[in-house]
Amino acid sequence: MTYTEHYSVLKKECLDLLYEGISDDPSYRPLFADCTFGGGGHSLAIVERDKRSSLISFDQDPDALRNGRELIAARNIGDRLHLVDSNFVHFEEVVKNQKAELLEGHGGLDGVLLDLGVSSHHFDAGDRGFSFRMEAPLDMRMDFDNDEIQTAKDIINNYSGEELSKIFYAFGEEKFTKKIVANILEKRLIAPIETTTELAELIRESYPAKLRYGKIHPATKCFQALRIEVNKELSVLTDVIPQIIPLLKKGGKLLVITFHSLEDRIVKHEFKNYELKEDGVLCEVVTKKPIIPSDEEIKENSRSRSAKLRVLRRIESKRVKSKNKYAQFSKIGEQE
């Protein structure tokens, strides 16, 4: 299937942050990683910004991998952009083992981008089951040729009512969860729920009549929750951050773009924990408040509106903080 064009959220901001502080020595070879190649927007922009740079890029989606290899070959940048067929939860294994030669003598990665957004391709490709706008089998697997991963159909038809309630309420913050789950359990006793439109209509009918035809489709939150459960998105995020940070060189940055509050909460918490550490791998939070898209970007791409970018930098040592504003002068006096 042709991979549809993808809008790269906060692209300029990401590029500026990744390249900030990079040596201008012609012999220096910046090394970056992009945890999701997707449509290639961020990955291609990173290596094309500076011809000295190399990038390790991850993706598990067969469509994205096929499209990415074509783009890389067309631009003749295969020696600098290394596309890996893998879920980024295996980040440490891939970078330290499969791509160890890139790290050799480098001291670590200059920057890593973790864009957690779902590609427009997944919504626009109706047969993938991510969208309720088109009828399709309930799938939602990023790695759709991996039969070991449960599909959305498996979850809807096999999870208990308690498990479904937990997913819809925790991952989707769906306030009509109780009614939706009750209707799912009743419907699947008669026949399995198999398609996107079938599930979407069931969810719509579970809403109060006056709320069924608002601006936002009633199925939106439940579909998001199912996608998160199918692809284990939150647990993967929690697992990968501790893998990335030790592989950053001193001064290297981790950039994370999130699209809903659950992801952002995890990133904020993980970053804060690293900033508070007093030994081992030391870090500081660069973005005390998340960077958000400009009004102009949101006009160009409405899907950018919920994006938040947070940045963590690995540092050499902690800055000494003192509540005594005269402390520096007393130290001078002691030296004399």
C-alpha positions as CSV (number, residue, x, y, z in Angstrom):
1,M,0.0,0.0,0.0
2,T,1.2,3.5,-0.8
3,Y,2.3,5.4,2.3
4,T,0.3,8.6,2.6
5,E,2.1,11.9,3.2
6,H,2.6,12.7,6.8
7,Y,2.9,16.1,8.5
8,S,5.9,16.2,10.8
9,V,4.8,18.0,14.0
10,L,7.1,20.7,15.5
11,K,9.7,19.8,12.9
12,K,11.6,23.2,13.0
13,E,11.6,23.2,16.8
14,C,13.0,19.6,16.9
15,L,15.7,20.3,14.4
16,D,16.8,23.5,16.2
17,L,17.0,21.7,19.6
18,L,18.8,18.6,18.2
19,Y,21.5,20.7,16.5
20,E,21.8,23.3,19.2
21,G,25.4,23.1,20.6
22,I,26.6,20.7,17.9
23,S,30.3,21.2,17.1
24,D,31.0,23.0,13.8
25,D,34.3,21.1,13.4
26,P,34.1,19.8,9.8
27,S,35.5,16.4,11.0
28,Y,32.8,15.9,13.6
29,R,30.1,13.5,12.7
30,P,26.8,14.1,14.6
31,L,24.9,11.0,15.5
32,F,21.1,11.0,16.1
33,A,18.3,8.5,16.5
34,D,14.6,8.8,15.5
35,C,12.4,6.2,17.3
36,T,9.7,6.3,14.6
37,F,10.5,6.8,10.9
38,G,6.8,6.9,9.9
39,G,6.5,9.0,6.8
40,G,10.2,10.0,7.1
41,G,9.6,13.7,7.7
42,H,11.7,14.1,10.9
43,S,14.3,11.5,9.9
44,L,15.0,12.9,6.5
45,A,15.1,16.5,7.8
46,I,17.6,15.6,10.5
47,V,20.2,14.1,8.0
48,E,19.5,16.7,5.3
49,R,20.1,19.6,7.8
50,D,23.8,18.7,8.1
51,K,25.6,16.5,5.6
52,R,28.0,15.3,8.3
53,S,25.2,13.7,10.4
54,S,24.0,10.1,10.6
55,L,20.8,8.8,12.0
56,I,19.4,5.5,13.3
57,S,15.7,5.3,12.6
58,F,13.2,2.7,13.9
59,D,9.9,1.5,12.6
60,Q,7.9,-1.8,12.8
61,D,5.2,-0.9,10.3
62,P,5.7,-2.8,7.0
63,D,4.2,0.0,5.0
64,A,6.5,2.6,6.6
65,L,9.6,0.4,6.1
66,R,8.9,-0.2,2.5
67,N,8.2,3.5,1.8
68,G,11.3,4.5,3.9
69,R,13.7,2.3,2.0
70,E,12.4,3.8,-1.3
71,L,12.9,7.4,0.0
72,I,16.4,6.6,1.3
73,A,17.4,5.0,-1.9
74,A,16.0,7.9,-4.0
75,R,18.0,10.4,-2.0
76,N,21.1,8.2,-2.0
77,I,21.6,8.6,1.8
78,G,21.7,5.0,2.8
79,D,25.2,5.5,4.2
80,R,23.9,8.0,6.7
81,L,20.2,7.1,7.4
82,H,20.0,3.6,8.8
83,L,16.4,2.3,8.9
84,V,15.9,-0.6,11.4
85,D,12.9,-2.9,11.3
86,S,12.1,-2.9,15.0
87,N,9.8,-1.6,17.7
88,F,11.7,1.1,19.6
89,V,11.3,-0.8,22.8
90,H,14.4,-2.6,21.7
91,F,16.3,0.7,21.4
92,E,19.3,-0.3,23.6
93,E,19.7,-3.7,21.9
94,V,19.7,-2.2,18.4
95,V,22.0,0.7,19.1
96,K,24.5,-1.2,21.2
97,N,24.6,-4.4,19.2
98,Q,23.2,-4.0,15.7
99,K,24.6,-0.4,15.2
100,A,27.6,-0.6,17.6
101,E,29.9,0.5,14.8
102,L,28.2,3.9,14.6
103,L,28.7,4.5,18.3
104,E,32.3,3.4,18.3
105,G,34.6,6.3,19.4
106,H,31.6,8.7,19.5
107,G,30.9,8.8,23.2
108,G,27.2,8.5,22.7
109,L,24.2,9.9,20.7
110,D,23.9,13.6,20.2
111,G,20.2,13.5,20.3
112,V,17.2,11.2,20.1
113,L,13.7,12.1,18.9
114,L,10.7,10.1,20.2
115,D,7.6,11.2,18.3
116,L,4.6,9.3,19.8
117,G,2.1,10.5,17.3
118,V,0.2,8.0,15.1
119,S,1.0,8.6,11.5
120,S,-1.7,10.1,9.3
121,H,-1.2,7.0,7.1
122,H,-2.7,4.8,9.8
123,F,-5.9,6.8,9.9
124,D,-6.1,7.3,6.1
125,A,-5.4,3.7,5.3
126,G,-8.9,2.4,6.0
127,D,-8.0,-1.3,5.9
128,R,-5.7,-0.9,9.0
129,G,-8.7,-0.5,11.3
130,F,-7.5,2.6,13.1
131,S,-10.3,4.8,12.0
132,F,-14.1,4.5,12.2
133,R,-14.5,6.7,9.2
134,M,-14.2,3.7,6.9
135,E,-15.4,0.1,7.4
136,A,-12.5,-2.3,8.0
137,P,-11.5,-5.2,10.2
138,L,-10.8,-4.2,13.8
139,D,-7.0,-4.5,13.7
140,M,-5.0,-1.5,14.9
141,R,-1.6,-3.3,15.0
142,M,1.3,-1.1,14.0
143,D,3.2,-4.2,13.1
144,F,0.3,-5.7,11.2
145,D,2.1,-8.8,9.9
146,N,3.0,-9.9,13.5
147,D,0.4,-12.5,14.4
148,E,1.7,-12.7,18.0
149,I,0.1,-9.3,18.7
150,Q,-3.6,-9.3,19.6
151,T,-5.8,-7.2,17.3
152,A,-8.5,-4.8,18.5
153,K,-11.0,-7.5,17.4
154,D,-9.4,-10.0,19.8
155,I,-9.6,-7.5,22.7
156,I,-13.2,-6.4,22.1
157,N,-14.4,-10.0,21.8
158,N,-12.2,-11.8,24.4
159,Y,-11.4,-9.3,27.2
160,S,-13.7,-9.5,30.3
161,G,-16.0,-6.6,31.1
162,E,-13.7,-5.5,33.8
163,E,-10.7,-5.5,31.5
164,L,-12.5,-3.5,28.8
165,S,-13.7,-1.0,31.4
166,K,-10.2,-0.5,32.6
167,I,-8.9,0.2,29.1
168,F,-11.7,2.6,28.1
169,Y,-11.6,4.5,31.4
170,A,-7.8,4.6,32.0
171,F,-6.6,5.0,28.4
172,G,-9.6,6.9,26.9
173,E,-11.0,8.7,29.9
174,E,-14.4,7.7,28.5
175,K,-17.1,8.7,30.9
176,F,-19.8,6.4,29.4
177,T,-17.6,3.3,29.8
178,K,-20.1,1.4,31.8
179,K,-22.9,1.6,29.2
180,I,-20.5,1.0,26.3
181,V,-19.0,-2.2,27.9
182,A,-22.4,-3.5,28.8
183,N,-23.5,-3.2,25.2
184,I,-20.3,-4.8,23.9
185,L,-20.8,-7.8,26.2
186,E,-24.5,-8.1,25.1
187,K,-23.7,-7.8,21.4
188,R,-20.8,-10.3,21.3
189,L,-23.0,-13.0,22.9
190,I,-25.0,-12.9,19.7
191,A,-22.1,-12.6,17.2
192,P,-18.4,-11.4,17.3
193,I,-17.9,-7.6,16.8
194,E,-15.6,-7.5,13.7
195,T,-15.5,-4.2,12.0
196,T,-14.7,-0.6,12.8
197,T,-18.1,0.8,11.8
198,E,-19.9,-1.9,13.7
199,L,-18.0,-1.0,16.9
200,A,-18.3,2.8,16.3
201,E,-22.1,2.6,15.9
202,L,-22.4,0.5,19.0
203,I,-20.5,3.1,21.0
204,R,-22.6,5.9,19.4
205,E,-25.8,4.1,20.5
206,S,-24.4,3.8,24.0
207,Y,-24.2,7.6,24.4
208,P,-27.2,9.7,25.5
209,A,-29.3,10.6,22.4
210,K,-28.4,14.4,22.7
211,L,-24.7,13.7,22.6
212,R,-24.6,11.2,19.7
213,Y,-24.0,13.7,16.8
214,G,-21.6,16.3,18.2
215,K,-18.5,17.7,16.6
216,I,-16.4,14.8,18.0
217,H,-17.5,11.2,17.2
218,P,-18.5,9.3,20.4
219,A,-16.2,6.5,19.4
220,T,-13.0,8.6,19.4
221,K,-11.9,8.0,23.0
222,C,-12.6,4.2,22.9
223,F,-10.7,3.8,19.6
224,Q,-7.7,5.7,21.0
225,A,-7.8,3.4,24.1
226,L,-8.0,0.3,22.0
227,R,-5.0,1.4,19.9
228,I,-3.0,2.1,23.0
229,E,-3.8,-1.4,24.4
230,V,-3.1,-3.2,21.1
231,N,0.3,-1.6,20.7
232,K,1.2,-1.4,24.4
233,E,2.1,2.2,23.8
234,L,2.3,3.4,27.5
235,S,4.3,0.5,28.7
236,V,6.7,0.8,25.7
237,L,7.2,4.5,26.5
238,T,8.0,3.7,30.2
239,D,10.4,1.0,29.1
240,V,12.3,2.9,26.4
241,I,13.2,6.2,28.2
242,P,15.7,4.5,30.6
243,Q,17.3,2.7,27.6
244,I,17.8,6.0,25.7
245,I,19.3,8.3,28.4
246,P,22.4,6.3,29.2
247,L,23.2,6.2,25.5
248,L,23.2,10.0,25.2
249,K,26.6,11.7,25.2
250,K,27.2,14.5,27.7
251,G,25.2,17.4,26.3
252,G,23.0,15.0,24.3
253,K,19.2,15.6,24.3
254,L,16.1,13.4,24.4
255,L,13.1,15.0,22.7
256,V,9.7,13.5,23.3
257,I,6.5,14.6,21.4
258,T,3.3,13.4,23.0
259,F,-0.3,13.7,21.9
260,H,-2.4,13.0,25.0
261,S,-2.3,13.6,28.7
262,L,-1.4,10.0,29.7
263,E,1.8,10.0,27.6
264,D,2.7,13.5,28.7
265,R,2.3,12.6,32.3
266,I,4.6,9.7,32.0
267,V,7.3,11.8,30.2
268,K,7.0,14.6,32.7
269,H,7.4,12.1,35.6
270,E,10.3,10.2,34.1
271,F,12.2,13.4,33.2
272,K,11.7,14.8,36.7
273,N,13.0,11.6,38.3
274,Y,16.2,11.8,36.2
275,E,16.7,15.5,37.0
276,L,16.5,14.7,40.8
277,K,19.2,12.0,40.6
278,E,22.4,13.0,42.3
279,D,24.7,10.3,40.9
280,G,25.0,8.0,37.9
281,V,23.5,9.4,34.7
282,L,22.8,13.1,35.4
283,C,20.3,15.1,33.5
284,E,18.4,18.4,33.5
285,V,15.0,19.3,32.1
286,V,15.4,21.8,29.3
287,T,11.7,22.5,28.9
288,K,10.1,23.6,32.2
289,K,6.9,23.9,30.3
290,P,6.2,21.9,27.1
291,I,6.7,23.4,23.7
292,I,3.4,23.5,21.7
293,P,2.7,24.1,18.0
294,S,2.2,27.6,16.8
295,D,-1.2,28.8,15.7
296,E,0.1,28.7,12.1
297,E,1.1,25.1,12.4
298,I,-2.3,24.1,13.8
299,K,-4.0,25.9,10.9
300,E,-1.8,23.8,8.5
301,N,-2.4,20.6,10.4
302,S,-5.2,20.3,12.9
303,R,-3.8,17.0,14.2
304,S,-0.9,19.0,15.7
305,R,-3.2,20.8,18.2
306,S,-2.7,18.4,21.1
307,A,1.1,17.9,20.6
308,K,3.5,18.7,23.5
309,L,7.3,18.6,23.2
310,R,9.5,18.0,26.3
311,V,13.3,17.9,26.3
312,L,15.8,16.4,28.6
313,R,19.6,17.0,28.4
314,R,22.3,14.7,29.8
315,I,24.8,16.8,31.8
316,E,28.4,16.4,33.1
317,S,27.6,17.4,36.7
318,K,25.0,19.1,38.8
319,R,25.0,22.8,39.2
320,V,25.7,23.8,42.8
321,K,22.7,25.7,44.2
322,S,22.9,27.8,47.3
323,K,20.3,29.8,49.1
324,N,23.0,32.2,50.4
325,K,23.3,34.9,47.7
326,Y,26.7,35.9,49.2
327,A,28.1,32.4,49.1
328,Q,30.3,33.1,46.0
329,F,31.9,36.1,47.8
330,S,32.7,34.1,50.9
331,K,34.5,31.5,48.8
332,I,36.6,34.2,47.2
333,G,37.6,35.4,50.7
334,E,38.6,32.0,51.8
335,Q,40.8,31.5,48.8
336,E,42.7,34.7,49.7
